[in-house]
Amino acid sequence: MSYRLSFPEPEHRWMQVEAAFDDLPAAPLELRMSRSSPGRYALHEFAKNVFDVRVTSAAGAALAVARPNPHQWTVTGHDGRVRVRYRVFGDRVDGTYLAVDTTHAHVNMPAALMWARGLENRAVTVRFDPPAGSMWQVGTQLVPGPDAFTYSAANLQYLMDSPTELSAFDLRTFRLGDVPASPLFRLVVHHTGSGAEIDGLVADVEKIVREERGVFGEYPAYDNGTYTFIADYVPWAGGDGMEHRNSTILTSPTTVRGNRLGLLDTMAHEFFHSWNVERIRPRSLEPFNFDEANMSGELWLAEGFTSYYGPLVMLRTGLTHIDDFIGEMADAINTVTNSPGRMLHTAEEMSRLAPFVDAAVSVDRTAFENTYISYYTWGEALGLGLDLALRERSDGRLSLNDYMRALWRQYGKPGGRAPGYVDHPYAIADLKATLASVSGDARFADEVFSRFIQGHDVIDYAQLLDLAGLVMRPALEGQAFAGLLRLQDGQGRVRVAGAVPSGSPAYDAGLEREDVIVSAGGTAISATADFERVIRGHKPGDGVPLVFERRGRRVSSTLRLVADPRVEIVRAEAIGRTLSAGQRRFREAWLH
């Protein structure tokens, strides 16, 4: 099988694809456009951007084509050789879609290539033909071929997992000189900044890849011995990061100078995925299904633990400060602790909701603000708690690193029968069994899973953080709280712009989205600041008269205020407390 990708009119945002399928069985050939993309869990219906499809024999004769559904072309009457030619539109620079313009082509393969059902294990050749005079190069994890524009993949899984950037990009490479058989790391950066900015970025990326190796003790056996960071930092890009087997896609509308730490944080997250999820992979995602949404109950670990390690690695490399890290951890704890969705779904169940929330598109409103917590955030909080708990129980001899290494040795490192496959994916029972083995305590593992992952309890973070001389305390001591409300000012009116959190004082008072707050505590409300001033002027437990307008009718109620439940994490020494020697040792071992 072979593909040729060309760009006759890049200014009009489309790409020409020509595909050849030979040595076919006599049965009808089912050509498909993917409905999902590796690393994404929702449906994206890439066939919508395909047009001008022409299917012929090798001799050029038109063949009969049926469309049994929107994403399939069924070819009959062929002689074992089929040629397909079509155009595909793409104008979104992120980790999921295709983008073509006069500066580059950013190709996510599922958004661009038809594939043939039943031929998934065949090798594939891909030829790129850049526009004349464009000076475009090719940045990809595909296997290099006989020239700079010809590449191959061993099978469909690897092909679809191989995003490619074509542009006059900046290329930087490095190896770690003190690491035996160090992989070759490549940075492919299409951007509007300066080359000096990229040079500085490379030095920081080297710190990240070195530190993350320390978590697992070794690098994966990257196919072709190479790992590629593919970045589009251009004003028309969306902010995104997407992991792949031997590469990652990174997109941002900012320059390196304008958002250096944010870009590095995304790199730290995505590179960690080259172990966690690309190779330490849940059985629910192996192999990836291009025909359906991909649902997994283990994303709290696959994505969430990765979200914990990203900022931790940034701190350990010295790229950020401890206050940045503990601030992010406080945000995660606040979200998990205070979101009403925690009592409706467990972390495992939240993970299974990914097809509805992972860049999924819906035109109707949902109740997710009251029913959903991101598995990224919940998993981040779980990673923090488990790391600290393992350190506490073992007097510092064990940490979350030991757990990740155990998963790596058993499920990731053995590899797969072919590039793009994982032979030993895990189930959630395997995760619990590994925790029991690492900790030496099956009862501890049972409790962690039953209470915090498959249950609704929250870890006692205050006690665990105290071991490192970190104090978790109310962020706004004694301040009254009506609920986390999204309010919008306009023409002297204050509208509730988002769902009101269930169980909050505002919810119990009957306030809901689209209501207009008329008065609170007898004070007319014409701006959000007015409402906030009234709340600050009261104490927890106070009842505040509330008048709001709902679809032309006025409603009177009472806000029964509570204490603000949000917390912050601060260093003990920052509030005048003295760290004990034990706290100092614990913090040093954890954060450095």
Order of alpha helices (4+ residues) and beta strands (2+ residues): beta-beta-beta-beta-beta-beta-beta-beta-beta-beta-beta-beta-beta-beta-alpha-beta-beta-beta-alpha-beta-beta-beta-alpha-alpha-alpha-alpha-alpha-alpha-alpha-alpha-alpha-alpha-alpha-beta-beta-beta-beta-alpha-beta-beta-alpha-beta-beta-beta-beta-alpha
